[in-house]
Amino acid sequence: MTTIRTRFAPSPTGFMHVGGVRTALFAWFIAQQSSGTFILRIEDTDKVREVEGSITQIENSLRWLGIDWQEGIDKGGTFGPYLQSKRLAIYKEWAQKLIDQGRAYADPYSKDELEAFRVQAKMNKQPFLYRRHRPENPPEWDGSQPLRFKSDPKPYTWTDAVMGDLSTGADAIDDFILIKSDGFPTYNFCHIIDDMLMEITHVLRSQEFISSTPKFLNLYEALQIQRPILGTLPYVMAIDGKKKLGKRDGAKDILEYGSEGFLPEAMMNFLATLGWNDGTEQEVFTVHEMIEKFSLDRVQRSPARFDEQRLLWLNGQHIRLLSLDDLYVRVTDFWPASAKDADEIYKKQVLALVQDRLKTLKDLPIITDYFFQSPVPNWLMADDNKQLRKLNRQEQSELLSQTMKAIEQVKDFTTDNIQSALNQLLITTGQKPGILFSLIRLAVSWAPFSPALNDTLATIGRGETLTRLQTAIDAA
């Protein structure tokens, strides 16, 4: 049985974007399903566009998501090196094989001559094809000129694991550059050599490369190698569905999401379901479920839309799935400054109350700060409340005074006893929960939202509750 070997081969030209990470994730799923091997290979042959630090950023991005690799520049492996700039001798060896077979030749034309060919093709209303200008007696390749593949134009029909059966005519085939004049190979050449030598079984890539696939098929034939399973992933579009996701549409470094309080499991869930589903209504998946259920034939052929509101919702769902101990570890860097001196027991008590309300870990300070320090009264929040503004300030203060008396009379300050006292207060005051409970909640927290009122009061304690109610009355 063939061992499944997949790879992710990004270029170190900037931060990891959503589309690239999704490609890595799908390839990782395939390897994980069969206990295969996932490889991280860095395609650094475009030195002009290379950005310093990008390789580290790529590795850190994958690690944050939980995507591990068995072979790579930091781990080595049987088929290394895994940095393309260190494989130049390998590419030249295979380029020479093509030269010896009469399937590659030196490109003798200058940039001006090539541009003249393009202009002439445009004037003739024809597509520009380099092979129409293939030199009859090209010079011997000495490395100073580009080396071109001598194509064999023909129609192709092939099966893409995502897009299905595809076909193209001979006009899609042209003589493309294998090795540039700077000595570095092109993507069109070196990725095929690397995939062959590294025994890659599945190649997943973005839709932007689908028009180049016929050229790849032509080169596979020339090299007499069996091509891997090819899968073309549709674009990730902006929310309006009209264009590819870009920086102006909210695309950002995948690691930024971690610093903004998103869980890697939620991001993985989100990325996996950008164009894939298991055929059910399920939306929230554990990592194990995604690995188990993923299949390329369930990846949609149409572009997926990047909806950050859905990511936010998924993040909240995954936060709820965490155990309290796990969540406590993850929020270490997100507590408000006021929690600095609080003990672990109290912080976990607070965390248990707010866990269901967290959409991101970064929400923690705004919904827990009042548990660690007395908030400053802000009666404008009451004025902005549709229910509370039905009462004037004197009426609001009177209700808080009655609340203080009720709180003082609770014998054992437990959540059940507090709730009983609050329910009785509804009867005594004749108020609705939407008014009375909202008023009390504001007076003790001055926060836009908080956990159940009885839980909040029990956590901050009777004494602190009475102090805050009195402070609110004094500030009214």
C-alpha positions in Angstrom: 0.0 0.0 0.0 1.3 3.5 -0.9 2.3 5.6 2.0 0.4 8.9 1.9 2.8 11.9 1.7 1.5 15.4 1.5 3.2 18.7 1.7 2.8 22.4 2.2 5.2 24.5 0.2 4.8 28.2 0.8 7.0 31.0 -0.4 8.6 33.2 2.4 7.2 36.4 1.0 5.1 37.7 3.9 2.7 36.7 6.6 0.5 33.5 6.3 -2.9 34.3 4.9 -6.1 32.4 5.2 -6.0 30.8 1.8 -2.5 29.5 2.3 -3.2 28.1 5.8 -6.3 26.4 4.5 -4.2 24.6 1.8 -1.8 23.4 4.5 -4.7 22.3 6.7 -6.4 20.2 4.0 -3.0 18.5 3.1 -2.4 17.8 6.8 -5.8 16.2 7.2 -5.1 13.8 4.3 -1.8 12.8 5.9 -3.3 12.4 9.4 -6.2 10.2 8.2 -3.8 7.5 7.0 -0.9 8.0 9.5 1.0 9.4 6.5 3.7 12.0 6.4 3.2 15.8 6.2 6.1 17.8 4.9 6.9 21.5 5.2 9.0 22.6 2.3 10.0 26.2 1.7 10.0 27.5 -1.8 12.4 30.4 -1.6 13.5 30.7 -5.2 12.0 34.2 -5.7 14.7 36.2 -3.8 13.3 39.5 -4.9 10.0 39.1 -3.1 11.4 37.2 -0.1 10.7 38.8 3.3 13.1 38.4 6.2 11.6 36.4 9.0 8.9 34.8 6.9 10.1 31.3 7.4 9.9 31.6 11.1 6.5 33.2 10.8 5.3 30.3 8.6 6.5 27.7 11.1 5.0 29.6 14.1 1.6 30.0 12.3 1.4 26.3 11.7 2.4 25.4 15.2 -0.1 27.8 16.7 -2.9 26.0 14.7 -1.7 22.6 15.8 -0.4 21.5 12.4 2.8 19.5 12.9 5.1 18.2 10.2 7.4 15.2 10.2 9.9 16.5 7.6 11.1 20.1 7.1 14.0 22.5 7.3 14.0 22.3 11.1 13.5 18.6 11.4 15.4 17.2 8.4 14.3 14.0 6.7 15.3 11.4 4.1 14.4 13.6 1.2 16.0 16.9 2.3 17.1 19.6 2.0 13.7 21.1 2.4 14.7 24.7 1.4 14.7 25.0 -2.3 17.6 27.5 -2.5 19.8 24.6 -1.2 18.6 22.2 -3.9 19.9 24.2 -6.9 22.3 21.4 -7.9 19.4 19.0 -8.0 17.4 21.2 -10.4 20.4 21.7 -12.7 20.8 17.9 -12.8 17.3 17.4 -13.9 17.4 20.3 -16.3 20.4 18.7 -17.9 18.4 15.5 -18.4 15.8 17.5 -20.3 18.5 19.1 -22.4 20.0 15.7 -23.2 16.6 14.5 -24.3 16.1 17.5 -26.5 13.3 18.8 -24.3 15.0 22.0 -23.0 17.0 24.8 -24.6 18.6 28.1 -23.9 16.5 31.2 -24.5 18.5 33.6 -26.7 16.0 36.5 -26.8 16.4 39.8 -25.0 13.5 41.4 -23.1 12.9 43.8 -26.0 12.7 41.0 -28.5 10.2 39.1 -26.4 8.1 42.3 -26.0 8.1 42.7 -29.8 6.8 39.2 -30.2 4.0 40.0 -27.7 3.1 43.2 -29.5 3.0 41.5 -32.8 0.7 38.7 -31.4 -1.6 41.4 -30.0 -1.7 43.2 -33.4 -2.6 39.9 -35.0 -5.3 39.3 -32.4 -3.6 36.0 -31.3 -2.6 34.8 -27.9 1.2 35.1 -27.4 2.9 31.7 -27.5 6.6 31.6 -27.1 6.9 28.3 -28.9 5.9 30.1 -32.1 9.3 31.8 -31.9 11.3 28.8 -30.7 14.9 29.3 -32.0 16.0 26.7 -34.6 19.6 26.6 -33.4 19.6 27.8 -29.8 23.0 28.4 -28.1 24.4 25.9 -25.7 23.0 26.6 -22.2 25.7 28.0 -20.0 23.5 29.3 -17.2 23.6 32.9 -18.2 20.4 32.7 -20.2 17.0 31.4 -19.1 16.5 27.7 -19.8 13.1 26.9 -21.4 11.1 23.7 -21.6 10.5 22.5 -25.1 6.8 21.6 -24.9 4.8 19.1 -26.8 1.5 20.8 -27.4 -1.5 18.5 -27.2 -5.0 18.5 -25.6 -5.4 17.1 -22.1 -8.1 15.6 -20.1 -7.5 14.9 -16.4 -9.3 14.4 -13.1 -8.9 16.9 -10.4 -9.7 15.6 -6.9 -11.8 18.7 -6.2 -12.8 20.2 -9.5 -13.6 16.8 -11.2 -12.9 16.1 -14.9 -11.1 18.9 -16.7 -9.8 19.3 -20.2 -8.0 21.8 -22.3 -6.7 22.3 -25.8 -3.2 22.4 -27.2 -3.1 26.2 -27.0 -2.7 26.0 -23.2 0.7 24.4 -23.7 3.7 26.7 -24.2 7.5 26.7 -23.7 8.0 28.0 -20.2 11.1 28.9 -18.3 12.7 26.1 -16.2 15.6 28.0 -14.8 16.0 31.8 -14.7 19.2 33.6 -15.7 20.0 34.1 -12.0 20.4 30.4 -11.6 17.2 29.9 -9.6 14.5 27.5 -10.9 10.9 28.6 -11.5 8.0 27.3 -9.5 6.7 25.5 -12.6 9.8 23.4 -12.7 11.2 22.9 -9.2 8.0 22.0 -7.5 7.5 19.1 -9.9 11.1 17.8 -9.3 10.7 18.2 -5.5 7.3 16.4 -5.4 8.7 13.6 -7.4 11.9 13.1 -5.4 10.0 13.5 -2.1 7.5 11.0 -3.2 4.5 13.3 -2.7 1.2 11.5 -3.3 -1.2 14.5 -3.1 -0.6 18.1 -4.4 -3.1 20.7 -3.3 -2.9 24.2 -4.5 -4.9 27.4 -5.1 -7.2 27.9 -8.1 -4.8 30.5 -9.5 -2.6 27.6 -10.7 -5.3 25.7 -12.5 -4.5 27.3 -15.9 -0.9 26.1 -15.5 -1.9 22.5 -14.9 -1.6 21.5 -18.6 2.0 22.7 -18.6 2.7 20.6 -15.5 1.1 17.6 -17.2 3.3 18.1 -20.3 6.4 18.3 -18.0 5.4 15.1 -16.1 5.3 13.3 -19.4 8.7 14.7 -20.5 10.2 13.5 -17.2 8.4 10.2 -17.5 7.1 10.4 -14.0 3.8 9.4 -12.6 1.9 12.5 -11.5 0.5 12.7 -7.9 -3.2 13.3 -7.1 -4.0 16.9 -8.0 -6.5 19.0 -6.0 -7.4 22.6 -6.9 -8.9 24.6 -4.0 -11.2 27.4 -4.9 -10.5 31.0 -3.8 -11.4 32.4 -0.4 -13.4 35.6 -1.2 -14.2 38.7 0.7 -17.6 38.7 2.5 -19.4 40.3 -0.5 -18.2 37.4 -2.7 -17.0 39.8 -5.4 -13.3 39.6 -5.1 -10.5 37.5 -3.5 -9.9 38.2 0.1 -7.3 40.9 0.6 -5.9 43.1 3.3 -8.5 45.8 2.7 -11.2 43.2 3.4 -9.8 42.2 6.8 -7.2 39.6 5.8 -4.4 39.5 8.2 -1.5 37.5 9.7 -3.0 34.3 11.0 -1.0 34.8 14.3 -2.9 38.0 14.9 -5.9 36.0 15.6 -4.1 34.3 18.5 -3.2 37.6 20.1 -6.8 38.7 19.7 -8.1 35.8 21.7 -9.1 33.3 19.1 -8.5 29.6 19.8 -6.5 27.6 17.3 -9.2 24.9 17.3 -11.8 27.5 16.4 -9.6 28.9 13.6 -8.9 25.3 12.3 -12.7 24.6 12.4 -13.4 27.9 10.5 -10.7 27.3 7.9 -11.8 23.7 7.3 -15.4 24.7 6.7 -14.4 27.4 4.2 -15.5 25.4 1.3 -15.8 21.9 3.0 -18.6 20.2 4.9 -19.3 16.6 5.8 -22.7 16.5 4.3 -24.6 17.2 7.5 -25.8 20.3 9.4 -22.9 20.1 11.8 -20.8 23.3 12.1 -18.7 22.8 15.2 -16.1 20.1 14.8 -13.3 18.9 17.1 -9.9 18.4 15.5 -10.4 14.7 15.7 -13.8 14.9 13.9 -12.3 17.1 11.1 -9.5 14.6 10.5 -11.9 11.7 10.5 -14.5 13.2 8.3 -12.5 15.3 5.8 -12.5 14.2 2.1 -11.5 16.1 -1.0 -14.7 15.1 -2.8 -16.7 17.2 -0.2 -14.7 20.4 -1.0 -17.0 22.7 -3.0 -15.9 23.9 -6.4 -17.2 27.4 -5.9 -15.3 30.1 -3.9 -15.8 30.3 -0.1 -16.6 33.6 1.6 -14.5 34.8 4.6 -17.1 35.7 7.2 -15.4 36.9 10.4 -18.7 37.0 12.3 -18.9 33.3 11.8 -15.4 32.9 13.0 -16.4 34.8 16.1 -19.4 32.6 16.7 -17.3 29.4 16.2 -14.7 30.8 18.7 -17.4 31.2 21.3 -18.6 27.7 20.8 -15.1 26.3 21.2 -14.4 28.3 24.3 -17.5 26.6 25.8 -16.1 23.2 25.0 -13.0 23.8 27.1 -12.6 22.5 30.6 -12.3 25.2 33.2 -8.7 24.2 33.9 -7.8 24.3 30.2 -9.5 27.7 29.8 -7.7 29.1 32.9 -4.3 28.3 31.3 -5.3 29.9 28.0 -6.4 33.1 29.5 -3.2 33.7 31.4 -2.3 36.8 29.4 -5.8 38.2 29.1 -6.8 39.0 32.7 -7.5 42.6 33.5 -4.7 44.4 35.5 -7.1 44.5 38.5 -6.9 40.7 38.7 -3.1 40.7 39.4 -3.3 40.0 43.1 -6.4 37.7 43.0 -5.8 34.0 43.9 -6.4 31.1 41.6 -9.5 29.9 43.3 -11.3 33.2 43.0 -10.2 33.7 39.4 -11.4 30.3 38.4 -14.7 31.1 40.1 -15.1 34.2 38.1 -13.9 32.4 34.9 -16.6 29.7 35.4 -19.3 32.5 35.5 -18.2 34.2 32.3 -17.1 31.3 30.2 -20.4 31.0 28.3 -20.3 34.8 27.5 -16.8 34.9 26.0 -16.6 35.3 22.2 -12.8 35.7 22.4 -10.3 35.5 25.2 -9.7 39.2 24.7 -13.3 39.9 26.0 -12.1 38.7 29.5 -11.1 42.1 30.9 -14.3 44.0 30.0 -16.6 41.3 31.5 -14.5 40.5 34.6 -12.8 43.8 35.7 -15.7 44.6 38.1 -15.1 41.3 40.0 -11.7 42.5 41.0 -12.3 46.2 41.7 -15.2 48.5 42.4 -16.4 50.1 39.2 -17.0 53.8 38.8 -20.8 54.5 38.6 -21.9 55.6 35.1 -25.6 56.5 35.2 -25.5 57.3 31.5 -25.7 53.5 31.0 -29.0 53.5 32.7 -30.2 56.4 30.6 -29.3 54.4 27.5 -31.3 51.4 28.7 -34.7 51.3 27.1 -36.3 49.8 30.2 -34.5 51.8 32.9 -35.0 55.2 31.4 -38.7 54.7 32.2 -37.8 55.5 35.8 -36.4 58.8 37.0 -33.2 58.9 39.1 -35.1 59.1 42.4 -37.1 56.1 41.5 -34.0 54.2 40.5 -32.3 55.1 43.8 -35.3 54.0 45.8 -35.2 50.6 44.2 -31.6 50.2 45.0 -32.3 51.2 48.6 -34.9 48.5 48.8 -32.4 46.1 47.3 -29.9 46.9 50.0 -32.4 46.0 52.7 -33.3 42.8 51.0 -29.6 41.8 50.6 -29.0 42.6 54.3 -31.7 40.1 55.3 -30.3 37.1 53.3 -29.0 34.8 56.0 -26.7 32.5 54.0 -25.4 34.5 51.0 -25.7 31.6 48.5 -26.9 31.8 44.9 -30.2 30.1 45.7 -30.9 32.3 48.7 -30.0 35.4 46.8 -32.4 34.4 43.9 -35.2 33.8 46.4 -34.6 37.3 47.9 -34.5 38.9 44.4 -37.8 37.1 43.5 -39.4 38.4 46.7 -38.1 41.9 45.9 -40.0 41.7 42.5 -43.2 41.2 44.4 -42.5 43.8 47.0 -41.6 46.5 44.4 -44.0 45.5 41.8 -41.3 45.8 39.2 -40.5 43.5 36.2 -37.2 41.6 36.1 -36.2 43.6 33.0 -36.2 46.8 35.1 -35.2 45.7 38.7 -32.6 43.1 37.8 -31.1 45.3 35.1 -30.8 48.2 37.6 -29.1 46.0 40.2 -26.8 44.5 37.7 -25.7 47.9 36.5 -25.2 49.2 40.0 -22.8 46.4 41.0 -20.9 46.1 37.7 -21.4 49.1 35.4 -20.6 46.7 32.6 -22.4 46.2 29.3 -23.2 42.6 30.2 -22.6 40.2 33.1 -23.4 36.7 34.2 -26.6 35.7 36.1 -27.3 38.3 38.7 -27.5 35.9 41.7 -24.2 34.4 40.6 -22.6 37.8 40.3 -23.7 38.9 43.7 -22.6 35.7 45.4 -19.2 35.9 43.8 -18.4 39.5 44.9 -20.0 38.9 48.3 -22.6 40.6 50.5 -20.3 43.3 51.8 -19.0 44.4 48.4 -22.5 44.3 47.0 -23.9 46.6 49.6 -20.9 49.0 49.2 -21.5 49.2 45.4 -25.2 49.7 45.8 -24.6 52.6 48.2 -22.0 54.1 45.9 -24.4 54.0 43.0 -27.1 55.7 45.1 -24.6 58.4 46.2 -23.6 59.1 42.6 -27.2 59.3 41.3 
